[in-house]
């Protein structure tokens, strides 16, 4: 099972969301949202979650379009 943590800006709502991606489920699970001024806190949170789960934090991915955006590293 391929899993990762990512942050994704949502400019429409001026937030940065932290997601857990699980490829086999073909979905992103929103873990937390931060206002766009809290981008450093969002990054720190994402890194801490990834470390706690033993998975990769892949950084910021795209812009939220409320659809799944896959990162394929196979």
CHARMM internal coordinates of N, CA and C (Angstrom, degrees):
IC EDIT
DIST 1 N 1 CA 1.4559
DIST 1 CA 1 C 1.5314
ANGL 1 N 1 CA 1 C 108.56
DIST 1 C 2 N 1.3047
ANGL 1 CA 1 C 2 N 116.72
DIHE 1 N 1 CA 1 C 2 N 121.07
DIST 2 N 2 CA 1.4602
ANGL 1 C 2 N 2 CA 123.10
DIHE 1 CA 1 C 2 N 2 CA 177.29
DIST 2 CA 2 C 1.5200
ANGL 2 N 2 CA 2 C 108.75
DIHE 1 C 2 N 2 CA 2 C -88.58
DIST 2 C 3 N 1.3335
ANGL 2 CA 2 C 3 N 116.74
DIHE 2 N 2 CA 2 C 3 N 123.45
DIST 3 N 3 CA 1.4620
ANGL 2 C 3 N 3 CA 121.37
DIHE 2 CA 2 C 3 N 3 CA 178.96
DIST 3 CA 3 C 1.5235
ANGL 3 N 3 CA 3 C 108.91
DIHE 2 C 3 N 3 CA 3 C -136.57
DIST 3 C 4 N 1.3312
ANGL 3 CA 3 C 4 N 116.68
DIHE 3 N 3 CA 3 C 4 N 152.09
DIST 4 N 4 CA 1.4447
ANGL 3 C 4 N 4 CA 122.66
DIHE 3 CA 3 C 4 N 4 CA -179.79
DIST 4 CA 4 C 1.5163
ANGL 4 N 4 CA 4 C 109.55
DIHE 3 C 4 N 4 CA 4 C -156.59
DIST 4 C 5 N 1.3174
ANGL 4 CA 4 C 5 N 115.06
DIHE 4 N 4 CA 4 C 5 N 167.37
DIST 5 N 5 CA 1.4661
ANGL 4 C 5 N 5 CA 123.14
DIHE 4 CA 4 C 5 N 5 CA 172.99
DIST 5 CA 5 C 1.5237
ANGL 5 N 5 CA 5 C 106.98
DIHE 4 C 5 N 5 CA 5 C -114.99
DIST 5 C 6 N 1.3336
ANGL 5 CA 5 C 6 N 116.19
DIHE 5 N 5 CA 5 C 6 N 139.71
DIST 6 N 6 CA 1.4589
ANGL 5 C 6 N 6 CA 120.76
DIHE 5 CA 5 C 6 N 6 CA 177.49
DIST 6 CA 6 C 1.5169
ANGL 6 N 6 CA 6 C 109.81
DIHE 5 C 6 N 6 CA 6 C -142.10
DIST 6 C 7 N 1.3261
ANGL 6 CA 6 C 7 N 115.70
DIHE 6 N 6 CA 6 C 7 N 157.69
DIST 7 N 7 CA 1.4573
ANGL 6 C 7 N 7 CA 121.21
DIHE 6 CA 6 C 7 N 7 CA 169.41
DIST 7 CA 7 C 1.5218
ANGL 7 N 7 CA 7 C 107.13
DIHE 6 C 7 N 7 CA 7 C -110.91
DIST 7 C 8 N 1.3289
ANGL 7 CA 7 C 8 N 115.44
DIHE 7 N 7 CA 7 C 8 N 145.59
DIST 8 N 8 CA 1.4598
ANGL 7 C 8 N 8 CA 121.05
DIHE 7 CA 7 C 8 N 8 CA -179.12
DIST 8 CA 8 C 1.5273
ANGL 8 N 8 CA 8 C 108.91
DIHE 7 C 8 N 8 CA 8 C -141.40
DIST 8 C 9 N 1.3297
ANGL 8 CA 8 C 9 N 117.23
DIHE 8 N 8 CA 8 C 9 N 121.86
DIST 9 N 9 CA 1.4642
ANGL 8 C 9 N 9 CA 119.03
DIHE 8 CA 8 C 9 N 9 CA 177.33
DIST 9 CA 9 C 1.5228
ANGL 9 N 9 CA 9 C 110.79
DIHE 8 C 9 N 9 CA 9 C -73.72
DIST 9 C 10 N 1.3116
ANGL 9 CA 9 C 10 N 115.54
DIHE 9 N 9 CA 9 C 10 N 142.90
DIST 10 N 10 CA 1.4605
ANGL 9 C 10 N 10 CA 121.76
DIHE 9 CA 9 C 10 N 10 CA 174.48
DIST 10 CA 10 C 1.5238
ANGL 10 N 10 CA 10 C 106.03
DIHE 9 C 10 N 10 CA 10 C -121.77
DIST 10 C 11 N 1.3348
ANGL 10 CA 10 C 11 N 115.89
DIHE 10 N 10 CA 10 C 11 N 92.40
DIST 11 N 11 CA 1.4482
ANGL 10 C 11 N 11 CA 121.14
DIHE 10 CA 10 C 11 N 11 CA -173.96
DIST 11 CA 11 C 1.5200
ANGL 11 N 11 CA 11 C 112.60
DIHE 10 C 11 N 11 CA 11 C -66.20
DIST 11 C 12 N 1.3273
ANGL 11 CA 11 C 12 N 117.35
DIHE 11 N 11 CA 11 C 12 N -26.42
DIST 12 N 12 CA 1.4633
ANGL 11 C 12 N 12 CA 120.82
DIHE 11 CA 11 C 12 N 12 CA 178.89
DIST 12 CA 12 C 1.5263
ANGL 12 N 12 CA 12 C 111.15
DIHE 11 C 12 N 12 CA 12 C -61.43
DIST 12 C 13 N 1.3326
ANGL 12 CA 12 C 13 N 116.16
DIHE 12 N 12 CA 12 C 13 N -39.33
DIST 13 N 13 CA 1.4710
ANGL 12 C 13 N 13 CA 120.98
DIHE 12 CA 12 C 13 N 13 CA -177.91
DIST 13 CA 13 C 1.5236
ANGL 13 N 13 CA 13 C 112.63
DIHE 12 C 13 N 13 CA 13 C -107.18
DIST 13 C 14 N 1.3327
ANGL 13 CA 13 C 14 N 117.58
DIHE 13 N 13 CA 13 C 14 N 3.72
DIST 14 N 14 CA 1.4582
ANGL 13 C 14 N 14 CA 124.20
DIHE 13 CA 13 C 14 N 14 CA 179.10
DIST 14 CA 14 C 1.5266
ANGL 14 N 14 CA 14 C 111.93
DIHE 13 C 14 N 14 CA 14 C 54.68
DIST 14 C 15 N 1.3352
ANGL 14 CA 14 C 15 N 115.20
DIHE 14 N 14 CA 14 C 15 N 49.13
DIST 15 N 15 CA 1.4579
ANGL 14 C 15 N 15 CA 121.63
DIHE 14 CA 14 C 15 N 15 CA 178.47
DIST 15 CA 15 C 1.5249
ANGL 15 N 15 CA 15 C 109.92
DIHE 14 C 15 N 15 CA 15 C -133.93
DIST 15 C 16 N 1.3130
ANGL 15 CA 15 C 16 N 114.53
DIHE 15 N 15 CA 15 C 16 N 163.88
DIST 16 N 16 CA 1.4537
ANGL 15 C 16 N 16 CA 122.24
DIHE 15 CA 15 C 16 N 16 CA 171.05
DIST 16 CA 16 C 1.5173
ANGL 16 N 16 CA 16 C 106.13
DIHE 15 C 16 N 16 CA 16 C -120.07
DIST 16 C 17 N 1.3111
ANGL 16 CA 16 C 17 N 116.40
DIHE 16 N 16 CA 16 C 17 N 120.39
DIST 17 N 17 CA 1.4571
ANGL 16 C 17 N 17 CA 121.55
DIHE 16 CA 16 C 17 N 17 CA -179.19
DIST 17 CA 17 C 1.5147
ANGL 17 N 17 CA 17 C 110.50
DIHE 16 C 17 N 17 CA 17 C -99.66
DIST 17 C 18 N 1.3272
ANGL 17 CA 17 C 18 N 115.14
DIHE 17 N 17 CA 17 C 18 N 144.70
DIST 18 N 18 CA 1.4585
ANGL 17 C 18 N 18 CA 122.11
DIHE 17 CA 17 C 18 N 18 CA 175.69
DIST 18 CA 18 C 1.5268
ANGL 18 N 18 CA 18 C 106.68
DIHE 17 C 18 N 18 CA 18 C -107.07
DIST 18 C 19 N 1.3338
ANGL 18 CA 18 C 19 N 115.78
DIHE 18 N 18 CA 18 C 19 N 126.27
DIST 19 N 19 CA 1.4627
ANGL 18 C 19 N 19 CA 121.54
DIHE 18 CA 18 C 19 N 19 CA -176.49
DIST 19 CA 19 C 1.5218
ANGL 19 N 19 CA 19 C 111.56
DIHE 18 C 19 N 19 CA 19 C -121.09
DIST 19 C 20 N 1.3201
ANGL 19 CA 19 C 20 N 114.66
DIHE 19 N 19 CA 19 C 20 N 149.56
DIST 20 N 20 CA 1.4549
ANGL 19 C 20 N 20 CA 123.52
DIHE 19 CA 19 C 20 N 20 CA 166.33
DIST 20 CA 20 C 1.5158
ANGL 20 N 20 CA 20 C 105.80
DIHE 19 C 20 N 20 CA 20 C -101.86
DIST 20 C 21 N 1.3209
ANGL 20 CA 20 C 21 N 116.95
DIHE 20 N 20 CA 20 C 21 N 122.13
DIST 21 N 21 CA 1.4644
ANGL 20 C 21 N 21 CA 121.43
DIHE 20 CA 20 C 21 N 21 CA 177.23
DIST 21 CA 21 C 1.5166
ANGL 21 N 21 CA 21 C 109.52
DIHE 20 C 21 N 21 CA 21 C -103.23
DIST 21 C 22 N 1.3146
ANGL 21 CA 21 C 22 N 115.60
DIHE 21 N 21 CA 21 C 22 N 132.91
DIST 22 N 22 CA 1.4650
ANGL 21 C 22 N 22 CA 121.39
DIHE 21 CA 21 C 22 N 22 CA 176.30
DIST 22 CA 22 C 1.5154
ANGL 22 N 22 CA 22 C 106.49
DIHE 21 C 22 N 22 CA 22 C -129.45
DIST 22 C 23 N 1.3264
ANGL 22 CA 22 C 23 N 115.87
DIHE 22 N 22 CA 22 C 23 N 108.66
DIST 23 N 23 CA 1.4612
ANGL 22 C 23 N 23 CA 120.52
DIHE 22 CA 22 C 23 N 23 CA -172.48
DIST 23 CA 23 C 1.5220
ANGL 23 N 23 CA 23 C 112.89
DIHE 22 C 23 N 23 CA 23 C -60.54
DIST 23 C 24 N 1.3474
ANGL 23 CA 23 C 24 N 118.22
DIHE 23 N 23 CA 23 C 24 N -42.14
DIST 24 N 24 CA 1.4675
ANGL 23 C 24 N 24 CA 120.17
DIHE 23 CA 23 C 24 N 24 CA -176.72
DIST 24 CA 24 C 1.5278
ANGL 24 N 24 CA 24 C 112.39
DIHE 23 C 24 N 24 CA 24 C -65.30
DIST 24 C 25 N 1.3317
ANGL 24 CA 24 C 25 N 117.41
DIHE 24 N 24 CA 24 C 25 N -22.18
DIST 25 N 25 CA 1.4618
ANGL 24 C 25 N 25 CA 121.15
DIHE 24 CA 24 C 25 N 25 CA 178.79
DIST 25 CA 25 C 1.5237
ANGL 25 N 25 CA 25 C 111.81
DIHE 24 C 25 N 25 CA 25 C -92.14
DIST 25 C 26 N 1.3401
ANGL 25 CA 25 C 26 N 116.75
DIHE 25 N 25 CA 25 C 26 N -11.07
DIST 26 N 26 CA 1.4605
ANGL 25 C 26 N 26 CA 123.32
DIHE 25 CA 25 C 26 N 26 CA -178.13
DIST 26 CA 26 C 1.5203
ANGL 26 N 26 CA 26 C 112.09
DIHE 25 C 26 N 26 CA 26 C 51.25
DIST 26 C 27 N 1.3321
ANGL 26 CA 26 C 27 N 114.50
DIHE 26 N 26 CA 26 C 27 N 46.91
DIST 27 N 27 CA 1.4609
ANGL 26 C 27 N 27 CA 119.06
DIHE 26 CA 26 C 27 N 27 CA 177.85
DIST 27 CA 27 C 1.5094
ANGL 27 N 27 CA 27 C 110.19
DIHE 26 C 27 N 27 CA 27 C -151.07
DIST 27 C 28 N 1.3111
ANGL 27 CA 27 C 28 N 115.10
DIHE 27 N 27 CA 27 C 28 N 161.25
DIST 28 N 28 CA 1.4548
ANGL 27 C 28 N 28 CA 122.14
DIHE 27 CA 27 C 28 N 28 CA 171.18
DIST 28 CA 28 C 1.5175
ANGL 28 N 28 CA 28 C 106.87
DIHE 27 C 28 N 28 CA 28 C -112.55
DIST 28 C 29 N 1.3151
ANGL 28 CA 28 C 29 N 116.12
DIHE 28 N 28 CA 28 C 29 N 135.24
DIST 29 N 29 CA 1.4562
ANGL 28 C 29 N 29 CA 121.56
DIHE 28 CA 28 C 29 N 29 CA -179.42
DIST 29 CA 29 C 1.5238
ANGL 29 N 29 CA 29 C 107.29
DIHE 28 C 29 N 29 CA 29 C -108.04
DIST 29 C 30 N 1.3283
ANGL 29 CA 29 C 30 N 116.42
DIHE 29 N 29 CA 29 C 30 N 117.68
DIST 30 N 30 CA 1.4694
ANGL 29 C 30 N 30 CA 120.84
DIHE 29 CA 29 C 30 N 30 CA -179.09
DIST 30 CA 30 C 1.5210
ANGL 30 N 30 CA 30 C 108.85
DIHE 29 C 30 N 30 CA 30 C -74.15
DIST 30 C 31 N 1.3202
ANGL 30 CA 30 C 31 N 115.74
DIHE 30 N 30 CA 30 C 31 N 124.59
DIST 31 N 31 CA 1.4578
ANGL 30 C 31 N 31 CA 121.13
DIHE 30 CA 30 C 31 N 31 CA -178.76
DIST 31 CA 31 C 1.5221
ANGL 31 N 31 CA 31 C 112.26
DIHE 30 C 31 N 31 CA 31 C -97.25
DIST 31 C 32 N 1.3234
ANGL 31 CA 31 C 32 N 116.81
DIHE 31 N 31 CA 31 C 32 N -39.33
DIST 32 N 32 CA 1.4616
ANGL 31 C 32 N 32 CA 120.69
DIHE 31 CA 31 C 32 N 32 CA -174.06
DIST 32 CA 32 C 1.5143
ANGL 32 N 32 CA 32 C 109.13
DIHE 31 C 32 N 32 CA 32 C -164.40
DIST 32 C 33 N 1.3103
ANGL 32 CA 32 C 33 N 115.93
DIHE 32 N 32 CA 32 C 33 N 151.95
DIST 33 N 33 CA 1.4592
ANGL 32 C 33 N 33 CA 121.84
DIHE 32 CA 32 C 33 N 33 CA 175.43
DIST 33 CA 33 C 1.5194
ANGL 33 N 33 CA 33 C 110.37
DIHE 32 C 33 N 33 CA 33 C -122.25
DIST 33 C 34 N 1.3093
ANGL 33 CA 33 C 34 N 116.22
DIHE 33 N 33 CA 33 C 34 N 143.86
DIST 34 N 34 CA 1.4626
ANGL 33 C 34 N 34 CA 122.94
DIHE 33 CA 33 C 34 N 34 CA 179.10
DIST 34 CA 34 C 1.5162
ANGL 34 N 34 CA 34 C 107.89
DIHE 33 C 34 N 34 CA 34 C -130.47
DIST 34 C 35 N 1.3526
ANGL 34 CA 34 C 35 N 117.42
DIHE 34 N 34 CA 34 C 35 N 145.44
DIST 35 N 35 CA 1.4612
ANGL 34 C 35 N 35 CA 116.91
DIHE 34 CA 34 C 35 N 35 CA 175.30
DIST 35 CA 35 C 1.5196
ANGL 35 N 35 CA 35 C 108.23
DIHE 34 C 35 N 35 CA 35 C -67.90
DIST 35 C 36 N 1.3185
ANGL 35 CA 35 C 36 N 116.62
DIHE 35 N 35 CA 35 C 36 N 157.30
DIST 36 N 36 CA 1.4621
ANGL 35 C 36 N 36 CA 120.37
DIHE 35 CA 35 C 36 N 36 CA -171.31
DIST 36 CA 36 C 1.5198
ANGL 36 N 36 CA 36 C 113.73
DIHE 35 C 36 N 36 CA 36 C -63.16
DIST 36 C 37 N 1.3152
ANGL 36 CA 36 C 37 N 118.73
DIHE 36 N 36 CA 36 C 37 N -18.11
DIST 37 N 37 CA 1.4568
ANGL 36 C 37 N 37 CA 121.25
DIHE 36 CA 36 C 37 N 37 CA 176.36
DIST 37 CA 37 C 1.5271
ANGL 37 N 37 CA 37 C 112.15
DIHE 36 C 37 N 37 CA 37 C -78.64
DIST 37 C 38 N 1.3244
ANGL 37 CA 37 C 38 N 116.69
DIHE 37 N 37 CA 37 C 38 N -13.03
DIST 38 N 38 CA 1.4589
ANGL 37 C 38 N 38 CA 122.21
DIHE 37 CA 37 C 38 N 38 CA -179.27
DIST 38 CA 38 C 1.5323
ANGL 38 N 38 CA 38 C 111.90
DIHE 37 C 38 N 38 CA 38 C -100.07
DIST 38 C 39 N 1.3328
ANGL 38 CA 38 C 39 N 116.89
DIHE 38 N 38 CA 38 C 39 N 31.85
DIST 39 N 39 CA 1.4652
ANGL 38 C 39 N 39 CA 119.98
DIHE 38 CA 38 C 39 N 39 CA -174.51
DIST 39 CA 39 C 1.5231
ANGL 39 N 39 CA 39 C 112.51
DIHE 38 C 39 N 39 CA 39 C -61.02
DIST 39 C 40 N 1.3359
ANGL 39 CA 39 C 40 N 117.67
DIHE 39 N 39 CA 39 C 40 N -33.50
DIST 40 N 40 CA 1.4629
ANGL 39 C 40 N 40 CA 119.35
DIHE 39 CA 39 C 40 N 40 CA 178.99
DIST 40 CA 40 C 1.5285
ANGL 40 N 40 CA 40 C 110.88
DIHE 39 C 40 N 40 CA 40 C -68.28
DIST 40 C 41 N 1.3323
ANGL 40 CA 40 C 41 N 116.22
DIHE 40 N 40 CA 40 C 41 N -40.12
DIST 41 N 41 CA 1.4615
ANGL 40 C 41 N 41 CA 120.92
DIHE 40 CA 40 C 41 N 41 CA 177.08
DIST 41 CA 41 C 1.5280
ANGL 41 N 41 CA 41 C 110.68
DIHE 40 C 41 N 41 CA 41 C -64.84
DIST 41 C 42 N 1.3347
ANGL 41 CA 41 C 42 N 116.99
DIHE 41 N 41 CA 41 C 42 N -39.35
DIST 42 N 42 CA 1.4669
ANGL 41 C 42 N 42 CA 121.01
DIHE 41 CA 41 C 42 N 42 CA 178.49
DIST 42 CA 42 C 1.5288
ANGL 42 N 42 CA 42 C 110.43
DIHE 41 C 42 N 42 CA 42 C -62.93
DIST 42 C 43 N 1.3191
ANGL 42 CA 42 C 43 N 116.35
DIHE 42 N 42 CA 42 C 43 N -42.97
DIST 43 N 43 CA 1.4656
ANGL 42 C 43 N 43 CA 120.55
DIHE 42 CA 42 C 43 N 43 CA 178.84
DIST 43 CA 43 C 1.5191
ANGL 43 N 43 CA 43 C 110.89
DIHE 42 C 43 N 43 CA 43 C -64.17
DIST 43 C 44 N 1.3265
ANGL 43 CA 43 C 44 N 116.67
DIHE 43 N 43 CA 43 C 44 N -44.69
DIST 44 N 44 CA 1.4629
ANGL 43 C 44 N 44 CA 120.80
DIHE 43 CA 43 C 44 N 44 CA 179.93
DIST 44 CA 44 C 1.5305
ANGL 44 N 44 CA 44 C 110.80
DIHE 43 C 44 N 44 CA 44 C -62.05
DIST 44 C 45 N 1.3349
ANGL 44 CA 44 C 45 N 117.06
DIHE 44 N 44 CA 44 C 45 N -43.41
DIST 45 N 45 CA 1.4593
ANGL 44 C 45 N 45 CA 122.02
DIHE 44 CA 44 C 45 N 45 CA 178.05
DIST 45 CA 45 C 1.5307
ANGL 45 N 45 CA 45 C 110.27
DIHE 44 C 45 N 45 CA 45 C -59.99
DIST 45 C 46 N 1.3374
ANGL 45 CA 45 C 46 N 116.07
DIHE 45 N 45 CA 45 C 46 N -46.92
DIST 46 N 46 CA 1.4612
ANGL 45 C 46 N 46 CA 120.83
DIHE 45 CA 45 C 46 N 46 CA -179.34
DIST 46 CA 46 C 1.5265
ANGL 46 N 46 CA 46 C 111.27
DIHE 45 C 46 N 46 CA 46 C -60.74
DIST 46 C 47 N 1.3213
ANGL 46 CA 46 C 47 N 116.61
DIHE 46 N 46 CA 46 C 47 N -43.86
DIST 47 N 47 CA 1.4629
ANGL 46 C 47 N 47 CA 120.67
DIHE 46 CA 46 C 47 N 47 CA 179.10
DIST 47 CA 47 C 1.5253
ANGL 47 N 47 CA 47 C 111.30
DIHE 46 C 47 N 47 CA 47 C -63.36
DIST 47 C 48 N 1.3367
ANGL 47 CA 47 C 48 N 117.25
DIHE 47 N 47 CA 47 C 48 N -41.39
DIST 48 N 48 CA 1.4622
ANGL 47 C 48 N 48 CA 121.20
DIHE 47 CA 47 C 48 N 48 CA -179.68
DIST 48 CA 48 C 1.5266
ANGL 48 N 48 CA 48 C 111.76
DIHE 47 C 48 N 48 CA 48 C -66.02
DIST 48 C 49 N 1.3387
ANGL 48 CA 48 C 49 N 117.10
DIHE 48 N 48 CA 48 C 49 N -40.77
DIST 49 N 49 CA 1.4657
ANGL 48 C 49 N 49 CA 120.64
DIHE 48 CA 48 C 49 N 49 CA 177.98
DIST 49 CA 49 C 1.5277
ANGL 49 N 49 CA 49 C 109.89
DIHE 48 C 49 N 49 CA 49 C -64.20
DIST 49 C 50 N 1.3331
ANGL 49 CA 49 C 50 N 116.50
DIHE 49 N 49 CA 49 C 50 N -45.72
DIST 50 N 50 CA 1.4635
ANGL 49 C 50 N 50 CA 120.27
DIHE 49 CA 49 C 50 N 50 CA -179.99
DIST 50 CA 50 C 1.5303
ANGL 50 N 50 CA 50 C 110.85
DIHE 49 C 50 N 50 CA 50 C -59.80
DIST 50 C 51 N 1.3158
ANGL 50 CA 50 C 51 N 116.89
DIHE 50 N 50 CA 50 C 51 N -43.85
DIST 51 N 51 CA 1.4560
ANGL 50 C 51 N 51 CA 120.98
DIHE 50 CA 50 C 51 N 51 CA 178.74
DIST 51 CA 51 C 1.5265
ANGL 51 N 51 CA 51 C 110.96
DIHE 50 C 51 N 51 CA 51 C -62.79
DIST 51 C 52 N 1.3240
ANGL 51 CA 51 C 52 N 116.78
DIHE 51 N 51 CA 51 C 52 N -45.37
DIST 52 N 52 CA 1.4631
ANGL 51 C 52 N 52 CA 121.12
DIHE 51 CA 51 C 52 N 52 CA -179.37
DIST 52 CA 52 C 1.5291
ANGL 52 N 52 CA 52 C 111.81
DIHE 51 C 52 N 52 CA 52 C -61.86
DIST 52 C 53 N 1.3294
ANGL 52 CA 52 C 53 N 116.70
DIHE 52 N 52 CA 52 C 53 N -35.22
DIST 53 N 53 CA 1.4672
ANGL 52 C 53 N 53 CA 121.15
DIHE 52 CA 52 C 53 N 53 CA -178.99
DIST 53 CA 53 C 1.5326
ANGL 53 N 53 CA 53 C 112.68
DIHE 52 C 53 N 53 CA 53 C -89.53
DIST 53 C 54 N 1.3202
ANGL 53 CA 53 C 54 N 116.59
DIHE 53 N 53 CA 53 C 54 N -9.69
DIST 54 N 54 CA 1.4607
ANGL 53 C 54 N 54 CA 120.30
DIHE 53 CA 53 C 54 N 54 CA -179.46
DIST 54 CA 54 C 1.5216
ANGL 54 N 54 CA 54 C 113.14
DIHE 53 C 54 N 54 CA 54 C 71.46
DIST 54 C 55 N 1.3503
ANGL 54 CA 54 C 55 N 116.07
DIHE 54 N 54 CA 54 C 55 N 32.43
DIST 55 N 55 CA 1.4599
ANGL 54 C 55 N 55 CA 120.86
DIHE 54 CA 54 C 55 N 55 CA 179.02
DIST 55 CA 55 C 1.5240
ANGL 55 N 55 CA 55 C 109.03
DIHE 54 C 55 N 55 CA 55 C -124.42
DIST 55 C 56 N 1.3152
ANGL 55 CA 55 C 56 N 116.14
DIHE 55 N 55 CA 55 C 56 N 172.71
DIST 56 N 56 CA 1.4582
ANGL 55 C 56 N 56 CA 121.66
DIHE 55 CA 55 C 56 N 56 CA -175.06
DIST 56 CA 56 C 1.5242
ANGL 56 N 56 CA 56 C 111.73
DIHE 55 C 56 N 56 CA 56 C -84.47
DIST 56 C 57 N 1.3325
ANGL 56 CA 56 C 57 N 116.03
DIHE 56 N 56 CA 56 C 57 N 138.67
DIST 57 N 57 CA 1.4596
ANGL 56 C 57 N 57 CA 122.27
DIHE 56 CA 56 C 57 N 57 CA 166.87
DIST 57 CA 57 C 1.5191
ANGL 57 N 57 CA 57 C 105.46
DIHE 56 C 57 N 57 CA 57 C -94.55
DIST 57 C 58 N 1.3277
ANGL 57 CA 57 C 58 N 117.16
DIHE 57 N 57 CA 57 C 58 N 115.21
DIST 58 N 58 CA 1.4587
ANGL 57 C 58 N 58 CA 120.40
DIHE 57 CA 57 C 58 N 58 CA -173.77
DIST 58 CA 58 C 1.5222
ANGL 58 N 58 CA 58 C 113.15
DIHE 57 C 58 N 58 CA 58 C -93.16
DIST 58 C 59 N 1.3314
ANGL 58 CA 58 C 59 N 117.38
DIHE 58 N 58 CA 58 C 59 N -0.13
DIST 59 N 59 CA 1.4571
ANGL 58 C 59 N 59 CA 120.64
DIHE 58 CA 58 C 59 N 59 CA 178.05
DIST 59 CA 59 C 1.5146
ANGL 59 N 59 CA 59 C 112.51
DIHE 58 C 59 N 59 CA 59 C 90.29
DIST 59 C 60 N 1.3229
ANGL 59 CA 59 C 60 N 114.72
DIHE 59 N 59 CA 59 C 60 N -159.53
DIST 60 N 60 CA 1.4568
ANGL 59 C 60 N 60 CA 120.98
DIHE 59 CA 59 C 60 N 60 CA -178.10
DIST 60 CA 60 C 1.5174
ANGL 60 N 60 CA 60 C 110.22
DIHE 59 C 60 N 60 CA 60 C -81.18
DIST 60 C 61 N 1.3241
ANGL 60 CA 60 C 61 N 115.33
DIHE 60 N 60 CA 60 C 61 N 132.71
DIST 61 N 61 CA 1.4570
ANGL 60 C 61 N 61 CA 121.25
DIHE 60 CA 60 C 61 N 61 CA -179.69
DIST 61 CA 61 C 1.5207
ANGL 61 N 61 CA 61 C 108.75
DIHE 60 C 61 N 61 CA 61 C -124.13
DIST 61 C 62 N 1.3154
ANGL 61 CA 61 C 62 N 115.68
DIHE 61 N 61 CA 61 C 62 N 116.37
DIST 62 N 62 CA 1.4587
ANGL 61 C 62 N 62 CA 122.75
DIHE 61 CA 61 C 62 N 62 CA 171.27
DIST 62 CA 62 C 1.4990
ANGL 62 N 62 CA 62 C 116.13
DIHE 61 C 62 N 62 CA 62 C 51.03
DIST 62 C 63 N 1.3094
ANGL 62 CA 62 C 63 N 114.05
DIHE 62 N 62 CA 62 C 63 N -154.55
DIST 63 N 63 CA 1.4566
ANGL 62 C 63 N 63 CA 123.83
DIHE 62 CA 62 C 63 N 63 CA 177.44
DIST 63 CA 63 C 1.5167
ANGL 63 N 63 CA 63 C 106.71
DIHE 62 C 63 N 63 CA 63 C -125.71
DIST 63 C 64 N 1.3164
ANGL 63 CA 63 C 64 N 116.16
DIHE 63 N 63 CA 63 C 64 N 139.77
DIST 64 N 64 CA 1.4585
ANGL 63 C 64 N 64 CA 119.90
DIHE 63 CA 63 C 64 N 64 CA -178.81
DIST 64 CA 64 C 1.5244
ANGL 64 N 64 CA 64 C 109.94
DIHE 63 C 64 N 64 CA 64 C -60.08
DIST 64 C 65 N 1.3155
ANGL 64 CA 64 C 65 N 114.45
DIHE 64 N 64 CA 64 C 65 N 125.74
DIST 65 N 65 CA 1.4563
ANGL 64 C 65 N 65 CA 120.17
DIHE 64 CA 64 C 65 N 65 CA 173.87
DIST 65 CA 65 C 1.5231
ANGL 65 N 65 CA 65 C 109.00
DIHE 64 C 65 N 65 CA 65 C -124.46
DIST 65 C 66 N 1.3178
ANGL 65 CA 65 C 66 N 114.48
DIHE 65 N 65 CA 65 C 66 N 11.44
DIST 66 N 66 CA 1.4562
ANGL 65 C 66 N 66 CA 123.57
DIHE 65 CA 65 C 66 N 66 CA 177.44
DIST 66 CA 66 C 1.5246
ANGL 66 N 66 CA 66 C 112.49
DIHE 65 C 66 N 66 CA 66 C 62.64
DIST 66 C 67 N 1.3291
ANGL 66 CA 66 C 67 N 114.48
DIHE 66 N 66 CA 66 C 67 N 24.59
DIST 67 N 67 CA 1.4581
ANGL 66 C 67 N 67 CA 122.35
DIHE 66 CA 66 C 67 N 67 CA 172.37
DIST 67 CA 67 C 1.5231
ANGL 67 N 67 CA 67 C 107.52
DIHE 66 C 67 N 67 CA 67 C -129.55
DIST 67 C 68 N 1.2924
ANGL 67 CA 67 C 68 N 116.95
DIHE 67 N 67 CA 67 C 68 N 160.92
DIST 68 N 68 CA 1.4637
ANGL 67 C 68 N 68 CA 121.77
DIHE 67 CA 67 C 68 N 68 CA -179.84
DIST 68 CA 68 C 1.5262
ANGL 68 N 68 CA 68 C 109.88
DIHE 67 C 68 N 68 CA 68 C -69.98
DIST 68 C 69 N 1.3305
ANGL 68 CA 68 C 69 N 116.42
DIHE 68 N 68 CA 68 C 69 N 131.83
DIST 69 N 69 CA 1.4586
ANGL 68 C 69 N 69 CA 122.30
DIHE 68 CA 68 C 69 N 69 CA 174.10
DIST 69 CA 69 C 1.5091
ANGL 69 N 69 CA 69 C 106.62
DIHE 68 C 69 N 69 CA 69 C -119.68
DIST 69 C 70 N 1.3366
ANGL 69 CA 69 C 70 N 116.67
DIHE 69 N 69 CA 69 C 70 N 108.31
DIST 70 N 70 CA 1.4579
ANGL 69 C 70 N 70 CA 120.99
DIHE 69 CA 69 C 70 N 70 CA -173.23
DIST 70 CA 70 C 1.5041
ANGL 70 N 70 CA 70 C 112.41
DIHE 69 C 70 N 70 CA 70 C -85.29
DIST 70 C 71 N 1.3102
ANGL 70 CA 70 C 71 N 114.40
DIHE 70 N 70 CA 70 C 71 N 143.90
DIST 71 N 71 CA 1.4561
ANGL 70 C 71 N 71 CA 122.72
DIHE 70 CA 70 C 71 N 71 CA 172.85
DIST 71 CA 71 C 1.5116
ANGL 71 N 71 CA 71 C 105.28
DIHE 70 C 71 N 71 CA 71 C -109.52
DIST 71 C 72 N 1.3214
ANGL 71 CA 71 C 72 N 116.70
DIHE 71 N 71 CA 71 C 72 N 112.26
DIST 72 N 72 CA 1.4634
ANGL 71 C 72 N 72 CA 120.51
DIHE 71 CA 71 C 72 N 72 CA -175.96
DIST 72 CA 72 C 1.5178
ANGL 72 N 72 CA 72 C 109.38
DIHE 71 C 72 N 72 CA 72 C -105.92
DIST 72 C 73 N 1.3234
ANGL 72 CA 72 C 73 N 116.66
DIHE 72 N 72 CA 72 C 73 N 107.72
DIST 73 N 73 CA 1.4580
ANGL 72 C 73 N 73 CA 121.18
DIHE 72 CA 72 C 73 N 73 CA -177.84
DIST 73 CA 73 C 1.5138
ANGL 73 N 73 CA 73 C 111.53
DIHE 72 C 73 N 73 CA 73 C -111.56
DIST 73 C 74 N 1.3127
ANGL 73 CA 73 C 74 N 118.02
DIHE 73 N 73 CA 73 C 74 N 20.30
DIST 74 N 74 CA 1.4777
ANGL 73 C 74 N 74 CA 121.55
DIHE 73 CA 73 C 74 N 74 CA -179.02
DIST 74 CA 74 C 1.4975
ANGL 74 N 74 CA 74 C 111.96
DIHE 73 C 74 N 74 CA 74 C -68.65
END
COOR INIT
IC SEED 1 N 1 CA 1 C
IC BUILD
